[in-house]
Amino acid sequence: MPIRNLKKIFAPRSIAIVGASAAPGTVGRSVLENIVRGAFPGPVWPVNPRHGSIGPHKCFAHIADLPAAPNLAVICTPAATTPAVLREIGAVGTRGVIVISAGFREVGPQGLALEQELAAAVAEFDGLRLLGPNCLGAINPHARLNATFAAGMPAKGRVAFLSQSGALCTSVLDWAKQEHVGFSHFISVGNMLDVGMGDLIDYLAADPATEAIILYIESITDARSFLSAARAFSRNKPIIAYKAGR
């Protein structure tokens, strides 16, 4: 399902931040602040049983307590909790998820087993799409969406930037703000458990705000999907791909 429900991630109408926090410097606090500061136009619902409110926002103890199923849920909780959290999210009908949490296959066999458990949870819900895990998040300036823990919203632009390196994302964002460079989308793909490069290229091919793509690639797991999407996209719009280590 290459582009199915990806709009719920990149152009949502409502957002829940699971693991939102009142503690300065935490990922849950940074993601909430960025979404609010970016002037996201829809409802924003923090979820954390430890808080009754975070700033002016009412904080909900559980996903099931939300007034409606959010289009997008951003998970900032510890890695070990993510499969159970995802099942709660899927059960209420949410079909767009970003898992920012780290601690999966990038940390070794135990993390790989946890990532496989997360993949099994995703498969339980038809149409559920997941960006990540272990990612910075996603920015869509045209939708006033900054669902990342990187401070600051870049300007609106016509180039999409996709990266497998979260560290590179933060560096490019800092550079872009200094040089007044804008983006149509800015996406950290993380471990690509579900949404991969091919899916994103197909999605951006239909996006009127995107006229070109820049890719930072460390490895491609589904080469056939990637090449098919890249060939189709490049018939009408250019792609610049930088392969790390080559």
C-alpha positions as CSV (number, residue, x, y, z in Angstrom):
1,M,0.0,0.0,0.0
2,P,2.5,2.6,-1.2
3,I,0.7,5.9,-0.5
4,R,-2.4,4.7,1.4
5,N,-3.1,6.9,4.5
6,L,0.2,8.8,4.2
7,K,-1.8,12.0,4.1
8,K,-2.8,11.3,7.7
9,I,0.9,11.5,8.6
10,F,2.0,14.5,6.5
11,A,-1.2,16.5,6.4
12,P,-3.3,15.5,9.4
13,R,-6.3,17.3,10.8
14,S,-5.7,16.3,14.4
15,I,-2.7,15.1,16.4
16,A,-2.1,13.2,19.6
17,I,1.4,13.3,21.2
18,V,1.8,10.1,23.3
19,G,4.4,10.6,25.9
20,A,4.0,14.4,25.9
21,S,5.8,15.9,28.9
22,A,6.0,19.0,31.0
23,A,9.7,18.4,31.6
24,P,12.0,20.9,29.6
25,G,14.4,19.2,27.2
26,T,12.5,16.0,26.8
27,V,11.4,14.7,23.4
28,G,7.8,14.7,24.4
29,R,8.0,18.3,25.5
30,S,9.9,19.4,22.3
31,V,7.5,17.7,19.9
32,L,4.4,19.3,21.7
33,E,6.1,22.7,21.6
34,N,7.0,22.5,18.0
35,I,3.6,21.5,16.9
36,V,2.0,24.3,18.9
37,R,4.6,26.9,17.8
38,G,4.2,25.9,14.2
39,A,0.6,27.1,14.4
40,F,-0.9,23.7,13.5
41,P,-4.5,24.5,12.7
42,G,-6.2,21.4,14.2
43,P,-6.7,19.9,17.7
44,V,-3.5,18.9,19.5
45,W,-4.0,16.4,22.3
46,P,-1.1,15.5,24.8
47,V,-1.4,12.0,26.2
48,N,0.4,11.1,29.5
49,P,-1.2,9.7,32.7
50,R,1.3,11.6,34.8
51,H,-0.1,15.0,33.9
52,G,-3.5,16.6,34.1
53,S,-2.4,19.4,31.8
54,I,0.7,20.7,30.1
55,G,0.7,24.4,29.8
56,P,-2.7,25.4,28.5
57,H,-3.4,21.9,27.0
58,K,-5.5,19.3,28.8
59,C,-3.5,16.1,29.1
60,F,-5.3,12.8,28.6
61,A,-4.4,9.7,30.5
62,H,-5.0,7.2,27.7
63,I,-5.6,7.2,24.0
64,A,-9.1,5.9,24.6
65,D,-9.9,9.1,26.6
66,L,-9.4,11.4,23.6
67,P,-12.5,13.2,22.2
68,A,-11.9,11.6,18.8
69,A,-9.5,9.4,17.0
70,P,-6.6,11.6,15.9
71,N,-5.4,11.4,12.3
72,L,-1.8,11.3,13.5
73,A,-0.3,9.9,16.7
74,V,3.3,10.8,17.5
75,I,4.8,8.3,19.9
76,C,7.6,9.6,22.2
77,T,7.4,6.9,24.9
78,P,10.3,4.4,25.7
79,A,10.9,1.8,23.0
80,A,9.7,-1.1,25.2
81,T,6.2,0.5,25.5
82,T,5.6,1.1,21.8
83,P,3.9,-2.1,20.7
84,A,1.3,-1.8,23.5
85,V,0.8,2.0,22.7
86,L,0.5,1.2,19.0
87,R,-2.3,-1.3,19.7
88,E,-4.2,1.3,21.7
89,I,-3.8,3.8,18.9
90,G,-4.9,1.3,16.3
91,A,-7.9,0.3,18.3
92,V,-9.4,3.8,18.3
93,G,-9.1,4.1,14.5
94,T,-6.0,6.2,14.1
95,R,-4.1,5.2,10.9
96,G,-1.1,7.6,10.9
97,V,1.7,7.1,13.3
98,I,5.2,8.5,13.8
99,V,7.4,6.6,16.2
100,I,10.2,8.9,17.3
101,S,11.4,6.5,20.1
102,A,14.8,4.9,19.6
103,G,16.1,1.5,20.9
104,F,15.2,-0.9,18.2
105,R,17.4,-2.8,15.7
106,E,20.0,-0.1,15.8
107,V,20.9,-1.2,19.3
108,G,21.3,-5.0,18.6
109,P,19.4,-8.3,18.8
110,Q,17.2,-7.3,21.7
111,G,16.1,-4.1,19.9
112,L,15.6,-6.1,16.7
113,A,13.2,-8.4,18.6
114,L,11.3,-5.4,19.9
115,E,11.1,-3.9,16.4
116,Q,9.6,-7.2,15.1
117,E,7.0,-7.0,17.9
118,L,6.2,-3.5,16.8
119,A,5.8,-4.7,13.2
120,A,3.4,-7.4,14.3
121,A,1.4,-4.8,16.1
122,V,1.2,-2.6,12.9
123,A,0.0,-5.6,10.9
124,E,-3.0,-6.1,13.2
125,F,-4.7,-2.9,11.9
126,D,-5.6,-2.6,8.2
127,G,-4.3,0.6,6.7
128,L,-2.2,1.7,9.6
129,R,1.0,3.5,8.4
130,L,4.0,4.1,10.5
131,L,7.0,6.4,10.0
132,G,10.1,5.3,11.9
133,P,10.9,4.1,14.5
134,N,14.1,5.9,15.6
135,C,13.4,9.0,13.6
136,L,13.4,12.8,14.0
137,G,9.9,13.0,12.7
138,A,8.3,14.9,9.8
139,I,7.8,18.6,8.8
140,N,5.3,19.9,6.3
141,P,5.6,23.7,6.3
142,H,2.6,24.0,3.8
143,A,0.4,22.3,6.4
144,R,2.0,24.2,9.4
145,L,3.1,20.8,10.7
146,N,6.4,20.3,12.7
147,A,6.1,16.9,14.2
148,T,9.7,16.6,15.2
149,F,12.0,17.4,18.2
150,A,14.1,19.7,16.0
151,A,13.5,23.3,16.9
152,G,12.1,25.7,14.3
153,M,9.9,25.5,11.3
154,P,11.7,25.9,7.9
155,A,10.2,28.2,5.3
156,K,7.8,26.9,2.7
157,G,9.6,25.6,-0.4
158,R,9.4,23.4,-3.4
159,V,12.0,20.7,-2.6
160,A,11.4,17.7,-0.4
161,F,14.3,16.4,1.8
162,L,14.3,12.7,2.9
163,S,17.0,11.4,5.1
164,Q,18.0,8.2,6.9
165,S,20.2,10.2,9.2
166,G,18.5,12.1,12.0
167,A,21.8,13.9,12.8
168,L,22.1,15.1,9.2
169,C,18.5,16.4,9.4
170,T,19.2,18.7,12.3
171,S,22.3,20.0,10.6
172,V,20.4,20.7,7.3
173,L,17.6,22.4,9.2
174,D,20.1,24.7,11.0
175,W,21.7,25.5,7.6
176,A,18.4,26.1,5.9
177,K,17.3,28.6,8.6
178,Q,20.5,30.5,8.2
179,E,20.3,30.5,4.4
180,H,16.5,31.1,4.2
181,V,16.0,27.8,2.3
182,G,12.5,26.3,2.3
183,F,11.1,22.8,1.9
184,S,7.9,21.2,0.8
185,H,8.5,18.3,3.1
186,F,11.3,17.4,5.5
187,I,11.2,13.8,6.5
188,S,13.4,11.6,8.7
189,V,12.6,8.0,7.8
190,G,14.4,6.2,10.7
191,N,14.4,2.4,10.5
192,M,11.6,2.3,7.8
193,L,9.7,-0.5,9.5
194,D,6.6,0.4,7.3
195,V,6.9,3.6,5.3
196,G,9.9,3.4,3.0
197,M,11.7,5.6,0.5
198,G,9.6,4.2,-2.4
199,D,6.3,5.0,-0.6
200,L,7.5,8.5,0.1
201,I,8.6,9.1,-3.5
202,D,5.3,7.9,-4.8
203,Y,3.4,10.2,-2.3
204,L,5.5,13.2,-3.2
205,A,5.0,12.6,-6.9
206,A,1.4,13.5,-6.4
207,D,2.1,16.5,-4.1
208,P,1.7,19.8,-6.0
209,A,4.0,21.6,-3.6
210,T,7.0,19.3,-4.4
211,E,9.0,20.0,-7.6
212,A,12.1,18.0,-6.6
213,I,13.5,15.6,-4.0
214,I,16.8,15.4,-2.3
215,L,17.6,12.0,-0.7
216,Y,20.2,11.0,1.8
217,I,20.5,7.2,1.6
218,E,22.4,4.9,3.9
219,S,20.9,1.6,2.7
220,I,17.9,0.5,0.6
221,T,16.0,-2.6,1.8
222,D,13.3,-2.7,-0.9
223,A,15.3,-1.9,-4.1
224,R,12.5,-2.8,-6.5
225,S,10.0,-0.4,-4.8
226,F,12.6,2.3,-4.6
227,L,13.7,2.1,-8.3
228,S,10.1,1.9,-9.5
229,A,9.1,5.0,-7.6
230,A,12.2,6.9,-8.5
231,R,11.8,6.2,-12.3
232,A,8.2,7.3,-12.2
233,F,9.0,10.4,-10.3
234,S,12.0,11.4,-12.4
235,R,9.9,11.4,-15.6
236,N,8.4,14.7,-14.5
237,K,10.5,16.0,-11.5
238,P,14.2,15.6,-10.6
239,I,15.7,13.6,-7.8
240,I,19.1,14.1,-6.3
241,A,20.3,11.1,-4.3
242,Y,23.4,11.1,-2.1
243,K,24.5,7.6,-1.1
244,A,26.5,7.6,2.1
245,G,29.9,5.8,1.8
246,R,30.0,6.0,-2.0
